[in-house]
C-alpha cells in the first residue's frame, strides 16, 4: 500500500452507498492513498491504466481499494477533486464503472453518457475517451478481460460483436441493480475474516466470473438490437461491426477440427480468407490479443471441456490432443486462464 499523507487511512463508509452494496471485501485492501496530484496520477497509472488527468476544484484525496478474483479485478476509486480523465486506448480488457457517490460523464465518438449513482457504464477499449468526474465522486470499477468476455460471446448464438469493439453503453434501472447483485455475489467469493466458505470453491468463483461477463454481453446485444431497430446510421455501423467477426468465426471453426496440429499465422489467415496482416490486425482489434494468443486460448478452452468430460483421458493426453507438447507450460497457461490446475479440473469432472 502506498500513502503520501500522515492521517490514517479511512475505514469503509459507515453509511451504505446508494447501491446498498457491502464493499468491505474491497475496502480491506488499500492500494494507495495520496493528496499529491502528481503522485496520485502516477500511482493510478501503475495500478490500472495510462491516462492524462486535469485536476479541477476541490481537495485532492485520491485513493484506490481493490479485491481480486482469479480473472476479475474489482476496485473502488476516488480522486477527491473534480477531474477530467483521458485514458490511453487499452488492450485486452474493458472497464465497467458504477458511481457510488457523485457523477461521471463519458464522451466518445461524439456521443455522451451521463452516469449517476447506481448506474453502470461499460467503456469501450478501442476508442478515445474523455471522462469527467464530479467533486467527491467515488466509483466501483471492474476490469473485465476480453478473454473472459469471449467465452460469453461463444454462448450467444448469432451474436458476432467482439469484446473491445463495443460502443460505450449504459445500464440503469433494473439492469444496473441486477449487475450490482451479481457483483455482490462475486465479492462473497473473496477471502475474508470469516473463515472458509463454500462460496470460495474455484468452481463457484469461475461460475460467478462467467456470469458477470455473460450478463454484460447480453445487455450489449440488447443495445445493438435497439440501435439496429431505431437508427439507419446505427444499422449500418452495427452491421459492419458484426460482419467483421465472421472471419474470426471461420478461423475458429477451422481450428476446432485440428487442435493438435502445428498452426502458424498464415494458416489462420488462410482459413479466414484474408492476408496474414489483415488477420493479425483484425484479431488485435476484436479480441485485444494477437492471433497466436487467441489460438492458445481456443486450445485451452477446448482442453477444459475435455477435462470436465467423464473420460479416461489423462491431463497429458488432453494437453497433447489440444496442441500442447510441453506439460509444464500447458499447466501454467491453464492456471493463469482458469484459476486452477488441469488436474484439479479433471478431478472435479470425475465426481
N, C-alpha and C positions, 0 to 999 in steps of 0.2 A: 504494500500500500504506500502511495506517495502522498505526502501532505506538506503544504507550504505555509500553513498558518498555525499559530500556537494554540488556539482554542480547541477543545476536544471535538472529535467527530460527533455529529448529531445522531441521536437514536432515531429509529424509524418513526414517522409521524404518529402522534397519538390519535389524531382524527383520521379515520379511514379515507382514502381518496374517493372521489365521486363514483368510481367504478366498483367500490366495495371489495376490491382485491386485498388479500393478505399477502403483502410483498416481503414479509420478514425473511424468507429464504434468499431474496436478492440483497436486502439491506445488511445481511450478516457479513457480506464481503465488500469492503470499500476498496476500489481500485485506485482512486486518487481523490484528493480534495485540494483546491488551491484558490486563493484570492488574487493571484497574479495572472493577468490576461495572457501574456506570452507563454507562461509555464502551463496554463490550462490548455492552451491551444496545442502545445507540443504533446502533452500527456494524452489528450484525446486522439490526436493523430496516431500516436504509438498504440493506443488501445483499440481503436475502431477503424478510422478511415482518414485518409489525407484530405484536407479541406482548407479553404480560406474562411476567415471569420472576421466580421466587423462588429465591434462592441458598441452598444448603444447606452441608453440611460439606465440607471440602476447600479447597484453594487455587485461586483463580480464575486460570486460564491459558487464556483464550479465544482461539481462532484460527480463521480460515476460509481455505481454499485453494480455487481454482476453475479449471476448464478448460471452455471453451465450444465447442460446435459451432454451426452456424447456427441450429438450432431447440431445442437442449437445453443446459442448464447442469448440470455435474457438480461438486459441492462436497464437500470434507471439512471437517467442523465439529467443534470440541470446545469445552466450557466449562471443563473442569478440575475444578471442584467439582460436587457434586450440584446439579441444578436441577429445578424444576418449571416447565414452559413452557405457557402458554395462548395459542396463536396466534389472531389475529382470523380469522374466516372469510375465505378468499381466493378470488378470482375469476380464471378464465382458465387455471388450471393445477392439477395435482395434484403431490404430493410423494411420491417413492419413497425410502425410507430403509433403510440396512443398517448396523447397528453393526459396526465393526471391532474395537473393544475395549469392554468394559463392556456394559451392558444398558439397555433402554428399555421402559417400559410406556406404552400408549396407551389412554386412556379416551374413549369416545364413545357417546352414546345409551344409557348403562347397560351397555355391553359393554367388555371389557378385553382387550387383546392384550399378551402378554409377548414381547419381541423380543430375542434374543441374538445374539452374533457369528455372521455368516454367514446369518442370516435376513433376509428382505426384507419390509418393511411398506409397503403402498400406502395413503396417508392421503387421506380424502375432503376436498374443498374447501368443502363447503356445510354442515358440521356443527361444533358446538362441540367442541374437542379439549382434552384435558389430557395432556401428555407429561411423564413423569418419567425423567430421565437419571441413571444412576448416576455416582459419582465416577470421574473419568478416562475417561469414555465418549467415544469418537470415532466419528463416523458418516460414511458416504457419503450424500449427499442429491442426488437427481436431480430437477430441476424440469422437469416434463413438461407442455407447453402442451396445453390441450384442443383447440386447432385441429389439432395433430398427432394426438391420440387419435381425433378424429372421422374422420380418414382410415382408421384401423383399424376403427372401427365400421362404416363403409360396406362393408368387405370381409367382415364376419361376417354372413352371411345369417340372418335370424330372430333377430338379437340387437339388442334395442332400447335397452339401457341406455346412458345418455349419460355422457360424461366429467363428473366433478364430482358426479353423482348416486349414485355407488357408495358402499357402506359401506367402512369400513376392513377390509382383509383381509391375510392373511399368506402369504408364500411361504416354505417351508422345504424341507429335503432337496434332492432333485434339481432342483426348480423354481428354488430360490434359486441353486444352483450354475450352472444354465443361464443365469439372469439375469446372474450375475456374469461368465460367459464372454462374453455379448453386450456387457456394459459394457466389458470389456477390449478387445474388437474395436472398439468405438466410440472408446475412448481412443487406439487406434492411428491414428486419423484426425487427432488433434490435432497441429498443427505443433510440432516439437521441434528438437533439435540434430543430428538425423541426416540432414539434407539433405532432398531431395524424395523422397516416397514415392508410389507409385501408389495407395495406400490413401487418399490425401487428395484424390483426384478428387471433384468435387462429386457426381457420380452415385453413387459408393460411399458417401459420407457420408450422402446423402439416404436411400439404401437402409438403412443401419445405424440411422438415426433412426427410420425407419418400422418396422423390425424390433423395436426396443425398445418402441415403442408397441403394436404388434400383440401381442407376447408378453405384455405387461401385461394387455391386454384379454382375451386368451384365458384367462388364469387368473382374471380376474374372471368370465368366463362360466362357468367351471368352478365357482367359488364360488356363483354364482347358481343353477346347476343342482342343486348339492348342497343348498342351502338349501331349494329348492322340494321336493326329494325327502324331506327329513328333518323339516321343521318346518311344521305347519299355519299358524302365525303368519308364518313366513318365506315360505310360498307366497303369502299374501295381500299381504304387503309388497312382495315381489319383483315380483309380477304388476302391482301398482299402479305401480311404477317403470317397468316395461317398457311398460305401456299408455300412459303419458303421452307417450312419444316418438312414438307413431303420428301425432300431429298434425304434428310437425316433418317426419316422413317424407312425409306427404301434401303438405305445402307444398313440400318438396324435389322431389318428383316433378312438381308443377305448375310450379315454377321451371325445371326442366330442359327444358321444352318451349318456353320463351320467355326464354331467357337475354339476348337483346339488347333486350328491352322495358324501358321505364322502369317500375319497380315501387316501390310505397310500402308502408309497414307495413300499411295497411288491405287491400291486395291479398293480402299474405302471410297475414294473419289470416283473410280470407275463404276462401282455399284450404285453410286448416287447419280451418275450421268453428268458429272461436271469435272473441271480440271482440279488438280491437287490444290492449287492456290485458292480456288473458289470454295472448295470443300473446307479447307482449313479456316478461311475467314468466316464462312457460314457457321461452322461448328463453334468457333470462338464467340460469335455474336449471339447465338441461340442458347448455348449451354454455359458459357463462361470459362470453358476449358478447351485445350487443344484436342485434336482428333484421337491421339493415342491415349490420353487420359480418359476421354469419352469411351473408347473401346475397352480400356481396362475396367471401367465402371460397369459396362454392359456384362463383361465376363464375371465380375464379382457378383452382380445381381443374379446371374444365371447360376453361379455356384451356390449362392444362398438358397435358391429354390430347390436345388438338388439335395443340399444338406438337410433341408426340412422334410424331404420326402422319406417315407419308410422303405429304405432300400438297404442293401448290404454293402454299399459303396463306402470306402474309407475317405478320409479327408484328402489323402494323397491321390486317390483315384479321381475324386471330384476336381481337384486342382488341375490335374492333367487333362481331364475332359474339357475344362474351360480355358485351356491355353496357358496355364501357369506351370512352368517347368521347375521353378525353384520354390520349394515348400515354405521356406522361411520368409521370403518376400511376399508370397501369397498370404500367409498368416498376418504379416504386418499390414499389408494393404487392407485386408478384410477387417481387422480390428479397428483400423482408422475409420473405415466407412460405416461399420455396423455397431461398434462399441463392444464387441465381444470376439473371442477367438472362434475359428471354424469348428473346433472340436466341441465348444460349448453349444453352438447351434445344432451340431449333429446329435449331441446328447439330448437336447430338447425335442428334436424331431423324432427320436426313437421312443419317447414316452407315450 
